[in-house]
Amino acid sequence: MGTQLSLPRALPLPDNLLWLDPTDIHHGRLKALKLPGEPLVASGPVLYTWLPLKLALNIAGFSVRCLSYDWRHDLAEHAAELARAIGDCDARDISIVGHSMGGLIGRAVLRTPAGRRVRRLVTLGTPHRGSFAPVQAVRGVYPLVRRLAQIDPFHSPEFLSREVFSSFPSLYQMLPRDMDPDLIDPGQWPSTGPQPNATLLVRAPLFDPGPPDRRIDAIAGHGFLTTVHATPVSGEFWYRYDYGGDGTVPQQRATVEGCRAWYCEVAHNELPRDERVQAAVVALLNDATPTLAEHAPARHDAPVSTSDTQLRQQLNGKLDWMHMDMDQRRSFLDSLNAPPPSARITHD
C-alpha cells in the first residue's frame, strides 16, 4: 500500500488524492477504493516510506525509478507492468528493491523474459510465504483498518473491511497457503463477522510468484508482536502472536527457501526508512556482504493469543480529524505506520 491513489479530475484541476488523505477519509470517501468502482490513478509513492531509501540509493550512486501501481489489483497485472518497464529501460544493470507486496511483484518478474535482465532482487518485509495481516484486514480487526475508521465518522471498521478491503484481489494473494486450516477454502473461515470474497479467495493461488531464485536476498524484521497463526474457533478467529516478526509479517514467512536472508530489529513500515536496512540494500546491490544478522535470533517469549472479539474492542473511539491540532494529527499519522501499542520488546 505504498503508492498514493487519486480520483482523476479534468485539467486544470489536480487529481484528488484519496489514499492516503485524512480529509477525504473524514468525509467518508475511503469507500471509493472498493473494487470494482470508480477508476483511480496511481499518484506516486508514499514519500514518508520510500524517500529515505531512494535518497540513500542516490547518494550511493544508483539511479532510482519508483514504480507507482494500484496495489488493490491482481499482483500478476503489476508484475506484467514492471516487466514492460524493464523491457523499455535502456540501463545495462537493473536490480529491484521491493517492500512488502512489492517484493512479490519483483519476484514474479524474475520468471519473465524481461526478468532475465534483473541482476538482483532485494525484498524488505515481503510476505513470501504469506501473512496474517490480510486475514485481519478482511475481518475488520487489523489495526490500520480500525485506525482509519476512527477518523471516518460514517463507517465502522467492519463496514470498511466488508465493503472495501475485502474487494482487493491483492490481499488474498498474500495469504498463507501452507496452513491448517486452509485459508484459501472459504469454508474454513468463521461463519460470523465480515467474510472474504469467495471468488477472489479461491482465485488467489493463480498468482504464483515463482520458485526460489539465487538472485533474491530477503531482509526480514523481527522483535515486534506479530500474528503467526489463525485458528477458527466458535465462529471467530483466534490469533497467536509472538515477537518473531516485524509486526506485520512473521520473520520465517519473509524469507525464501534456498535464498539468502538477513535480519534486523525493525518494524514493517520502517524497513525502507531504517539506516541499517538502507546500508544493507546498498551493500547487496554492490555485491558486498551487509552487516545484518544472517540468522534469525532465537526467541524465548511466551506466545499470546487473542480473538476477533477482543481485537474489536480496541481502537473503537471516533476522532474528529478536522478539530485536531497539528501535534494530534502528526501523532495519528505516525500511528498508521506503527505496530500495535506495546508490541515492541523492551530490553533490560
TINUVO-624921 format. One record per residue (C-alpha): z, x, y. Coordinates in steps of 0.2 Angstrom, whole numbers, plus 5000, padded with zeros to 4 digits. Layout:
<pts>
<pt pz="Z" px="X" py="Y"/>
...
</pts>
This chain:
<pts>
<pt pz="5000" px="5000" py="5000"/>
<pt pz="4997" px="5015" py="5011"/>
<pt pz="4982" px="5008" py="5020"/>
<pt pz="4983" px="4996" py="5035"/>
<pt pz="4974" px="4979" py="5033"/>
<pt pz="4967" px="4969" py="5048"/>
<pt pz="4959" px="4952" py="5051"/>
<pt pz="4942" px="4956" py="5059"/>
<pt pz="4938" px="4950" py="5076"/>
<pt pz="4922" px="4949" py="5086"/>
<pt pz="4920" px="4963" py="5099"/>
<pt pz="4926" px="4967" py="5112"/>
<pt pz="4942" px="4962" py="5104"/>
<pt pz="4950" px="4974" py="5092"/>
<pt pz="4954" px="4969" py="5074"/>
<pt pz="4971" px="4961" py="5072"/>
<pt pz="4982" px="4972" py="5062"/>
<pt pz="4991" px="4962" py="5048"/>
<pt pz="4998" px="4975" py="5036"/>
<pt pz="5010" px="4981" py="5042"/>
<pt pz="5013" px="4972" py="5059"/>
<pt pz="5030" px="4964" py="5060"/>
<pt pz="5025" px="4952" py="5074"/>
<pt pz="5012" px="4944" py="5063"/>
<pt pz="5024" px="4943" py="5049"/>
<pt pz="5036" px="4935" py="5061"/>
<pt pz="5023" px="4922" py="5064"/>
<pt pz="5021" px="4918" py="5045"/>
<pt pz="5004" px="4927" py="5044"/>
<pt pz="5008" px="4938" py="5029"/>
<pt pz="5001" px="4923" py="5018"/>
<pt pz="4984" px="4929" py="5024"/>
<pt pz="4985" px="4943" py="5011"/>
<pt pz="4983" px="4930" py="4997"/>
<pt pz="4968" px="4933" py="4986"/>
<pt pz="4955" px="4925" py="4987"/>
<pt pz="4956" px="4922" py="5005"/>
<pt pz="4951" px="4927" py="5022"/>
<pt pz="4941" px="4944" py="5022"/>
<pt pz="4952" px="4958" py="5028"/>
<pt pz="4946" px="4976" py="5033"/>
<pt pz="4955" px="4992" py="5029"/>
<pt pz="4960" px="5000" py="5045"/>
<pt pz="4965" px="5017" py="5041"/>
<pt pz="4980" px="5025" py="5033"/>
<pt pz="4998" px="5021" py="5037"/>
<pt pz="5001" px="5036" py="5048"/>
<pt pz="5020" px="5036" py="5045"/>
<pt pz="5017" px="5040" py="5027"/>
<pt pz="5001" px="5051" py="5027"/>
<pt pz="5001" px="5060" py="5044"/>
<pt pz="5014" px="5074" py="5040"/>
<pt pz="5004" px="5078" py="5024"/>
<pt pz="4987" px="5078" py="5032"/>
<pt pz="4994" px="5090" py="5046"/>
<pt pz="5002" px="5101" py="5033"/>
<pt pz="4985" px="5102" py="5024"/>
<pt pz="4975" px="5105" py="5040"/>
<pt pz="4987" px="5119" py="5045"/>
<pt pz="4984" px="5127" py="5028"/>
<pt pz="4966" px="5127" py="5032"/>
<pt pz="4960" px="5112" py="5022"/>
<pt pz="4948" px="5099" py="5029"/>
<pt pz="4956" px="5082" py="5025"/>
<pt pz="4947" px="5065" py="5024"/>
<pt pz="4958" px="5049" py="5020"/>
<pt pz="4951" px="5035" py="5010"/>
<pt pz="4955" px="5018" py="5018"/>
<pt pz="4955" px="5004" py="5005"/>
<pt pz="4961" px="4987" py="5002"/>
<pt pz="4975" px="4990" py="4990"/>
<pt pz="4976" px="4972" py="4984"/>
<pt pz="4960" px="4973" py="4974"/>
<pt pz="4955" px="4980" py="4957"/>
<pt pz="4958" px="4998" py="4956"/>
<pt pz="4941" px="5001" py="4947"/>
<pt pz="4932" px="4995" py="4963"/>
<pt pz="4941" px="5008" py="4974"/>
<pt pz="4938" px="5022" py="4961"/>
<pt pz="4919" px="5017" py="4962"/>
<pt pz="4921" px="5018" py="4981"/>
<pt pz="4929" px="5035" py="4981"/>
<pt pz="4916" px="5041" py="4968"/>
<pt pz="4902" px="5036" py="4980"/>
<pt pz="4911" px="5045" py="4995"/>
<pt pz="4912" px="5061" py="4984"/>
<pt pz="4894" px="5059" py="4980"/>
<pt pz="4889" px="5058" py="4998"/>
<pt pz="4901" px="5073" py="5003"/>
<pt pz="4892" px="5090" py="5006"/>
<pt pz="4908" px="5100" py="5003"/>
<pt pz="4907" px="5113" py="4989"/>
<pt pz="4926" px="5112" py="4985"/>
<pt pz="4933" px="5095" py="4983"/>
<pt pz="4951" px="5090" py="4977"/>
<pt pz="4960" px="5074" py="4978"/>
<pt pz="4978" px="5071" py="4983"/>
<pt pz="4984" px="5053" py="4978"/>
<pt pz="5001" px="5045" py="4982"/>
<pt pz="5007" px="5031" py="4971"/>
<pt pz="4992" px="5020" py="4966"/>
<pt pz="4980" px="5032" py="4975"/>
<pt pz="4983" px="5044" py="4960"/>
<pt pz="4977" px="5031" py="4948"/>
<pt pz="4961" px="5029" py="4958"/>
<pt pz="4959" px="5048" py="4959"/>
<pt pz="4962" px="5049" py="4940"/>
<pt pz="4949" px="5036" py="4937"/>
<pt pz="4936" px="5045" py="4947"/>
<pt pz="4938" px="5061" py="4936"/>
<pt pz="4929" px="5052" py="4922"/>
<pt pz="4914" px="5048" py="4933"/>
<pt pz="4898" px="5059" py="4936"/>
<pt pz="4905" px="5062" py="4954"/>
<pt pz="4921" px="5067" py="4947"/>
<pt pz="4914" px="5082" py="4939"/>
<pt pz="4914" px="5089" py="4957"/>
<pt pz="4933" px="5087" py="4959"/>
<pt pz="4942" px="5103" py="4956"/>
<pt pz="4960" px="5097" py="4956"/>
<pt pz="4969" px="5080" py="4957"/>
<pt pz="4987" px="5081" py="4963"/>
<pt pz="4997" px="5065" py="4961"/>
<pt pz="5013" px="5060" py="4971"/>
<pt pz="5024" px="5047" py="4963"/>
<pt pz="5009" px="5039" py="4954"/>
<pt pz="5014" px="5027" py="4940"/>
<pt pz="5003" px="5035" py="4927"/>
<pt pz="5012" px="5025" py="4913"/>
<pt pz="5017" px="5010" py="4924"/>
<pt pz="5031" px="5005" py="4935"/>
<pt pz="5043" px="4990" py="4935"/>
<pt pz="5041" px="4988" py="4954"/>
<pt pz="5026" px="4976" py="4951"/>
<pt pz="5037" px="4966" py="4939"/>
<pt pz="5050" px="4963" py="4953"/>
<pt pz="5036" px="4960" py="4966"/>
<pt pz="5029" px="4946" py="4956"/>
<pt pz="5047" px="4939" py="4953"/>
<pt pz="5052" px="4939" py="4971"/>
<pt pz="5066" px="4952" py="4969"/>
<pt pz="5058" px="4968" py="4974"/>
<pt pz="5067" px="4975" py="4990"/>
<pt pz="5051" px="4976" py="5000"/>
<pt pz="5046" px="4958" py="4997"/>
<pt pz="5064" px="4952" py="5001"/>
<pt pz="5064" px="4963" py="5017"/>
<pt pz="5048" px="4956" py="5023"/>
<pt pz="5054" px="4938" py="5020"/>
<pt pz="5069" px="4942" py="5031"/>
<pt pz="5058" px="4943" py="5047"/>
<pt pz="5047" px="4928" py="5041"/>
<pt pz="5056" px="4913" py="5047"/>
<pt pz="5044" px="4901" py="5037"/>
<pt pz="5043" px="4909" py="5020"/>
<pt pz="5055" px="4914" py="5006"/>
<pt pz="5054" px="4929" py="4995"/>
<pt pz="5049" px="4918" py="4981"/>
<pt pz="5035" px="4910" py="4991"/>
<pt pz="5028" px="4927" py="4996"/>
<pt pz="5029" px="4933" py="4978"/>
<pt pz="5021" px="4917" py="4970"/>
<pt pz="5008" px="4913" py="4983"/>
<pt pz="5004" px="4931" py="4990"/>
<pt pz="5009" px="4946" py="4980"/>
<pt pz="5005" px="4938" py="4963"/>
<pt pz="4987" px="4936" py="4968"/>
<pt pz="4984" px="4955" py="4969"/>
<pt pz="4975" px="4962" py="4954"/>
<pt pz="4981" px="4980" py="4958"/>
<pt pz="4999" px="4975" py="4955"/>
<pt pz="4996" px="4970" py="4937"/>
<pt pz="4986" px="4986" py="4934"/>
<pt pz="5001" px="4996" py="4937"/>
<pt pz="5012" px="4988" py="4924"/>
<pt pz="5019" px="4997" py="4909"/>
<pt pz="5008" px="4995" py="4894"/>
<pt pz="5018" px="5003" py="4881"/>
<pt pz="5034" px="4992" py="4881"/>
<pt pz="5043" px="4979" py="4870"/>
<pt pz="5042" px="4966" py="4877"/>
<pt pz="5024" px="4967" py="4881"/>
<pt pz="5022" px="4964" py="4899"/>
<pt pz="5004" px="4961" py="4898"/>
<pt pz="5007" px="4945" py="4887"/>
<pt pz="5011" px="4930" py="4899"/>
<pt pz="5022" px="4923" py="4885"/>
<pt pz="5034" px="4937" py="4887"/>
<pt pz="5038" px="4933" py="4905"/>
<pt pz="5053" px="4922" py="4909"/>
<pt pz="5050" px="4904" py="4910"/>
<pt pz="5059" px="4901" py="4926"/>
<pt pz="5056" px="4908" py="4943"/>
<pt pz="5039" px="4915" py="4951"/>
<pt pz="5026" px="4918" py="4937"/>
<pt pz="5012" px="4930" py="4935"/>
<pt pz="4994" px="4925" py="4937"/>
<pt pz="4990" px="4924" py="4918"/>
<pt pz="4971" px="4928" py="4921"/>
<pt pz="4975" px="4944" py="4931"/>
<pt pz="4988" px="4949" py="4919"/>
<pt pz="4978" px="4949" py="4903"/>
<pt pz="4963" px="4957" py="4913"/>
<pt pz="4974" px="4972" py="4919"/>
<pt pz="4971" px="4983" py="4904"/>
<pt pz="4952" px="4983" py="4908"/>
<pt pz="4956" px="4996" py="4921"/>
<pt pz="4958" px="5012" py="4912"/>
<pt pz="4962" px="5027" py="4922"/>
<pt pz="4956" px="5039" py="4909"/>
<pt pz="4963" px="5052" py="4897"/>
<pt pz="4973" px="5067" py="4902"/>
<pt pz="4964" px="5080" py="4911"/>
<pt pz="4968" px="5098" py="4914"/>
<pt pz="4964" px="5096" py="4932"/>
<pt pz="4979" px="5084" py="4935"/>
<pt pz="4995" px="5090" py="4942"/>
<pt pz="5009" px="5077" py="4944"/>
<pt pz="5023" px="5078" py="4956"/>
<pt pz="5037" px="5066" py="4952"/>
<pt pz="5053" px="5061" py="4962"/>
<pt pz="5070" px="5059" py="4955"/>
<pt pz="5088" px="5056" py="4960"/>
<pt pz="5086" px="5038" py="4966"/>
<pt pz="5091" px="5022" py="4957"/>
<pt pz="5075" px="5017" py="4948"/>
<pt pz="5071" px="5002" py="4937"/>
<pt pz="5067" px="5009" py="4920"/>
<pt pz="5066" px="4994" py="4909"/>
<pt pz="5064" px="4975" py="4910"/>
<pt pz="5070" px="4963" py="4896"/>
<pt pz="5068" px="4944" py="4897"/>
<pt pz="5085" px="4935" py="4893"/>
<pt pz="5089" px="4917" py="4895"/>
<pt pz="5074" px="4913" py="4907"/>
<pt pz="5075" px="4928" py="4918"/>
<pt pz="5073" px="4947" py="4918"/>
<pt pz="5087" px="4959" py="4916"/>
<pt pz="5083" px="4976" py="4923"/>
<pt pz="5090" px="4993" py="4918"/>
<pt pz="5092" px="5006" py="4931"/>
<pt pz="5096" px="5025" py="4931"/>
<pt pz="5093" px="5039" py="4943"/>
<pt pz="5079" px="5047" py="4934"/>
<pt pz="5066" px="5042" py="4946"/>
<pt pz="5060" px="5040" py="4965"/>
<pt pz="5067" px="5023" py="4967"/>
<pt pz="5050" px="5015" py="4963"/>
<pt pz="5043" px="5025" py="4948"/>
<pt pz="5053" px="5032" py="4934"/>
<pt pz="5050" px="5051" py="4933"/>
<pt pz="5044" px="5050" py="4915"/>
<pt pz="5031" px="5037" py="4920"/>
<pt pz="5025" px="5048" py="4935"/>
<pt pz="5018" px="5061" py="4923"/>
<pt pz="5003" px="5063" py="4912"/>
<pt pz="5005" px="5069" py="4894"/>
<pt pz="4997" px="5086" py="4892"/>
<pt pz="4996" px="5089" py="4911"/>
<pt pz="5007" px="5100" py="4922"/>
<pt pz="5022" px="5091" py="4930"/>
<pt pz="5033" px="5096" py="4945"/>
<pt pz="5049" px="5088" py="4950"/>
<pt pz="5058" px="5086" py="4967"/>
<pt pz="5073" px="5075" py="4973"/>
<pt pz="5063" px="5064" py="4985"/>
<pt pz="5061" px="5045" py="4987"/>
<pt pz="5045" px="5037" py="4983"/>
<pt pz="5038" px="5033" py="5000"/>
<pt pz="5045" px="5050" py="5007"/>
<pt pz="5035" px="5061" py="4995"/>
<pt pz="5020" px="5064" py="5006"/>
<pt pz="5032" px="5067" py="5021"/>
<pt pz="5043" px="5080" py="5012"/>
<pt pz="5040" px="5098" py="5017"/>
<pt pz="5044" px="5104" py="4999"/>
<pt pz="5031" px="5092" py="4992"/>
<pt pz="5019" px="5097" py="5006"/>
<pt pz="5021" px="5115" py="5001"/>
<pt pz="5019" px="5112" py="4983"/>
<pt pz="5002" px="5102" py="4986"/>
<pt pz="4996" px="5117" py="4997"/>
<pt pz="5001" px="5129" py="4983"/>
<pt pz="4992" px="5119" py="4969"/>
<pt pz="4976" px="5117" py="4980"/>
<pt pz="4976" px="5136" py="4982"/>
<pt pz="4979" px="5138" py="4963"/>
<pt pz="4996" px="5145" py="4966"/>
<pt pz="5012" px="5140" py="4957"/>
<pt pz="5024" px="5129" py="4968"/>
<pt pz="5042" px="5131" py="4969"/>
<pt pz="5047" px="5114" py="4962"/>
<pt pz="5055" px="5112" py="4946"/>
<pt pz="5044" px="5112" py="4931"/>
<pt pz="5056" px="5102" py="4920"/>
<pt pz="5064" px="5085" py="4923"/>
<pt pz="5083" px="5088" py="4927"/>
<pt pz="5095" px="5082" py="4913"/>
<pt pz="5104" px="5067" py="4919"/>
<pt pz="5121" px="5060" py="4913"/>
<pt pz="5123" px="5045" py="4924"/>
<pt pz="5128" px="5029" py="4915"/>
<pt pz="5113" px="5016" py="4917"/>
<pt pz="5117" px="5000" py="4926"/>
<pt pz="5109" px="4983" py="4923"/>
<pt pz="5106" px="4968" py="4935"/>
<pt pz="5096" px="4952" py="4934"/>
<pt pz="5084" px="4942" py="4944"/>
<pt pz="5098" px="4930" py="4949"/>
<pt pz="5109" px="4944" py="4955"/>
<pt pz="5094" px="4953" py="4965"/>
<pt pz="5090" px="4936" py="4973"/>
<pt pz="5107" px="4936" py="4981"/>
<pt pz="5103" px="4952" py="4991"/>
<pt pz="5093" px="4953" py="5007"/>
<pt pz="5094" px="4934" py="5010"/>
<pt pz="5098" px="4933" py="5028"/>
<pt pz="5084" px="4929" py="5041"/>
<pt pz="5082" px="4942" py="5055"/>
<pt pz="5074" px="4937" py="5072"/>
<pt pz="5061" px="4951" py="5075"/>
<pt pz="5057" px="4945" py="5092"/>
<pt pz="5075" px="4947" py="5098"/>
<pt pz="5079" px="4964" py="5090"/>
<pt pz="5081" px="4979" py="5102"/>
<pt pz="5071" px="4995" py="5099"/>
<pt pz="5085" px="5003" py="5088"/>
<pt pz="5087" px="4987" py="5077"/>
<pt pz="5068" px="4987" py="5075"/>
<pt pz="5067" px="5005" py="5071"/>
<pt pz="5081" px="5003" py="5058"/>
<pt pz="5072" px="4988" py="5050"/>
<pt pz="5056" px="4998" py="5049"/>
<pt pz="5065" px="5013" py="5041"/>
<pt pz="5072" px="5001" py="5028"/>
<pt pz="5055" px="4997" py="5022"/>
<pt pz="5052" px="5015" py="5017"/>
<pt pz="5070" px="5017" py="5009"/>
<pt pz="5076" px="5015" py="4992"/>
<pt pz="5088" px="5001" py="4989"/>
<pt pz="5105" px="5003" py="4998"/>
<pt pz="5117" px="5015" py="4989"/>
<pt pz="5103" px="5020" py="4977"/>
<pt pz="5105" px="5039" py="4980"/>
<pt pz="5116" px="5050" py="4970"/>
<pt pz="5130" px="5058" py="4980"/>
<pt pz="5134" px="5076" py="4976"/>
<pt pz="5151" px="5083" py="4977"/>
</pts>
